[in-house]
Amino acid sequence: MAAAATNTTQTETSVSLKLLLNEESNKVLFAEAGKDFVDILCSFLTMPLGTIARLLEKETSIGPVSVGCLNSLYKSVADLDQSCFCADTIKQMLLQPINFAEDYCNTLKLNIDDGHPTKYFACGYFNSHRSHDFVISTNKDKYKCHCGGSFSFLVLPKCFHQGFVNCIATFIITDDLKVMPNSVDYASFGLLQEFGIKNTSSVKEIVLNISKEKVLDLLKLSLLSKSPLTDFFLGKKPSIDVSRFFTFDVNFSGNIQIILKLVIRKSDGKVLCAQGEQDFADLLLSFLTFPLGGINRIFDENFALGSIGGLYKSIAKLNVNKYLISKEAKNRLVDPCIAPQIKLSNQILPILEPGVLDYSYDYCGNVYHVQCFKSGEDKSSVGNCRMKLSKYESIHETYLKNPALYVATDDLVITPLSPISALGLLNRLKTPLNDLKEKVVTIGIKEVLNILKAGLSSTSALTNGLAHLLTEVKEEK
């Protein structure tokens, strides 16, 4: 068994986790944990896919891991030339997307998101008696305040939240990361019987001190495995099950209409690549801004990425008055948003719209702090708010320059399209020209979501996500 899972240095911050292990089957039955650990699990749901892709590549005890096409999509953005983007800040914004719940996550005992915290800049005259504007740092040099002043006054985001769950609550966590309150409904002998424990002598209690590196391991395992606690304890590195993909029928409509030219291999019906304009490439890049919890909400029962679906559903069931610090904290987990400064103006998933945002500031410890609220959220925590600040929304019309053509491979590697690059792609794929067929298709919200789902559950996002458009292409051998 992986004794390494318990190793932390004496000076390193750690979080305690108590495991109940069945020694006969060498399997974790469940764990007991308090606020610190459950807050960490909750934070997984707030992370944008771009953040997760970056963390998956980090070296930990189980090494880097791959989740569907997410790694290749992320790497292709990193490899795109800066000249392809509409603004200098967009590439970095996609590689380190802002977490809309960062004010909740910044106070976690172990926060594995190594992205830079959001910076806000106010008008240099904003502490006068008149109302002034403020702006996200990515746009601070692009605009002027309505008074004519420049954005030169740094205002720090206020970390006033203390995680997500109640500080005195304790929880039971199953091997597949379902979180249950430690209440009379669960903390009983019936729970032991439910896990098939007949001989208590075969059950062993183990306490682990979990470091930040081990939290990274657990995030990776939660995306791949249906038994991440057992795999975590044993130090295993499972592979994602790519056989579970199936088409998703959407229950809401959208006005997305994107024309693509698919290059298909006739012999097996595989989509080798899709050629499209800037709107198609933007659509794929926007996947990196989607928070994991928001994707769970959209797909609901149709989302089968490791143990994340079970984690999401169990958090959604928690009584907000007993186990969460506020209704707003729960909303950030089960109804998360895309941060407004990284979203596209033509957002494909309206369910992730942030809605109206209010920004308020106060003065504490010789520093000005800003807070962000979704429409309808409780603002009583603002305290002595001196005034509301209007904000220039940094919503992007596009990520990439237009007009331009782009090509995306089946595993979502995106590159600019030219005759020479297309020839190079065919050479790499080693497919003869007489085995190729081109097909022009129009995709909408259903196809977009199927590509997203297939991209998280397989390495053939286009072939699986657009399978219903390819039925007549595959030829008999």
Summary of the structure (lengths in Angstrom):
residues: 477
radius of gyration: 24.0
end to end distance: 49.3
largest distance: 78.3
contacts: 1544
relative contact order: 0.18
helix: 36%
strand: 22%
